[in-house]
Amino acid sequence: MCGIVGILARGREVSPEMLEQATRSLAHRGPDDHGTVIVRETTPDPVEVGLGNRRLAILDLSPLGHQPMQDPQTGNWIVHNGEVYNFREVRAKLEREGIAFNSQSDTEVVLKAYARWGERCLDEFRGMFAFAIWDAQQHRLFVARDPMGIKPLYYAQTGSYFLFASEIRTLLGTGLIPRKIDSAGLLSYLAFGSVYEPATWIESIRMLAPGCYLTWNQGDVREQSYWDLNRGAASRDSPEAAVSRGDLEERVHAVIDESVRMQLVSDVPVGVFLSGGIDSSSLVGILSRSGVRPSTFSIVFREAEFSEAEHSRAVATSFQTDHHEITVSQDDVLHAIPAAIAAMDQPTVDGINTYFVSQQARAAGVKVALSGLGGDELFAGYSNFATVPRMERFSETWKHVPGSLRAATARMFTGLRPESDQNRKLAALIRENGRLVHPYFLTRMLFTPKQQEGLSKGSNRAARDRFEGSLRERLDATERLDPVNRVSYLESRCYMLNTLLRDSDFMSMAHGLEVRVPLIDHHLAEQAMKLPGMWKVNKTDPKPLLVDALRGALPASIVHRPKRGFTLPFERWVRASLRPEVEGALGKIAAGALGSELSESGSQAVWNDFMSGKTSWTRPWALFVAQRWCEQNM
């Protein structure tokens, strides 16, 4: 696990000082080692390529794993962030073709695989990664990101320069990128509490999409997809009789086992984050069944109302793990909030909990941890899997109702309970008839389109077109999927990708902790999406496909307990201990970077609505985080 950066200059020089400073800005991601290199080429045109790396040593702890790494046979250079879990299998395949290796690292395997197979090497890898290779023979840069988007990769082209990095703040720190808010990115943030790819918070910076690679050749940038989640997914029109349910489910169970065991590959100890829920408990159960006695780590609150200790203890006892409890209080979390906001690479409504859990786990000596993230998205664990299909049917009944009647009905809903965020969303669904706001996006929405208009200073049609266009692209990709698999795709490519995975990456890497997510291995995701959606839900058991994979090994108290998650009393905090800070920050919006985008009266109205009970804490919190982030980075 690492942080990477690259600066390419066409017809100009790469400043060694700039490259060193950019690499140092990623020190938290890789405290164990660092390196930079500047490659100078004169043909076909003068180009300088600066590559930097900060390393968190997980595989091959020796100096042979140092980056940037060069292949002496081809002259190619690589910087690599992440892990390729099946690197030993890929290495063996290459060795059978006569290729020799100098280290035991997965980075060298990626470098040699690219030399042998070119971009087709991506078909061989299973893992989480973002890497860049300077191809010395073709005089081009090759950049790739893992299929599920677990590791981030940002890039920008400005004048004679092309830049990429693991974090936005690194690119901003070069001084080559204007610190200008992307209006479409801001609309996305207001809508969902995080910026949806490919947009970012910064106008000139984009994110490389999951399952894509990018090439730079003399200033020409091209992006190409090599994998997508809906590839081979079950179609809503596919007859069930054409597939053997038992065979497909058994295949999913086998890949779950394989993925969990595979992600133990490491030259340092690996722990498991254990909350006592189905997803993390499944990881423990699979490892135990394979003969592995994992070390498990749970956050235990002193305050009983937030503690899940009884559930995590039950799982640890059932599987006889080496269990560790990290005891904390509400005050511990509260005091960590300023540092957590400072750690954000982009503003996010979520992430405070991830920062705190990562901080405590690293302090307890954990360097690599498995997480159950992704189980809800692939195995239908959210209530959305039931509510969104119902909302789609509801929306369909209004399809032929005149717009004037829809508008009147929408006003009635908001008039009945103006303080209800749920009613505001329902009114938006009726008003738009699902045309611009699909039911899925409504369930995840923070500020409705009407509220966004009240917050924005003026109308930016071009920005809204870009924002809405990106949502339509995601919807178009689900056109042939059944309702449950459609939600699975959207959850994976929207909320999980842009909130959960992104928060998990920068909040854990702020502490030099590597978090692995076996339940979204892309082979597993591919198999899960092949199953008809109706097989993934039933009226009695949550996530039956995942629970069945354990063949009764999970305690019944874990399977059937109410879904809770890591819950903190933010509503209470924003009204009390955090009130002066939040209220004060909102009062500064007009004078800061957000002032050109957001209305002062609209921002104040959000605070007033919260204090009068008309909206939840997440709305003023979103504006507070955005303002604090801008103060620190803009």
Secondary structure, 3 states (H helix, E strand, C coil): CEEEEEEEEECCCCCHHHHHHHHHCCHHHCECEEEEEEEEECCCCCEEEEEEEEECCCCCCCHHHCCCEECCCCCCEEEEEEEECCHHHHHHHHHHCCCCCCCCCHHHHHHHHHHHHHHHHHHHCCEEEEEEEEECCCCEEEEEECCCCCCCCEEEEECCEEEEECCHHHHHHCCCCCCCECHHHHHHHHHHCCCCCCCCCECCCEECCCCEEEEEECCEEEEEECCCCCCCCCECCCCHHHCCHHHHHHHHHHHHHHHHHHCCCCCCCEEEECCCCHHHHHHHHHHHHCCCCCEEEEEEECCCCCCCHHHHHHHHHHHCCEEEEEEECHHHHHHHHHHHHHHCCCCCCCCHHHHHHHHHHHHCCCCEEECCCCHHHHCCCCCHHHHHHHHHHHHHHCCCCCHHHHHHHHHHHHHHCCCCHHHHHHHHHHHHCCCCCCHHHHHCCCCCHHHHHHHECCCCHHHHHHHHHHHHHHHHCCCCECHHHHHHHHHHHHHHHHHHHHHHHHHHHCCCCEEECHHHCHHHHHHHHCCCHHHHCCCCCCCHHHHHHCCCCCCHHHHCCCCCCCCCCHHHHHHCCCHHHHHHHHHCHHHCHHHHCECHHHHHHHHHHHHCCCCCCHHHHHHHHHHHHHHHHC
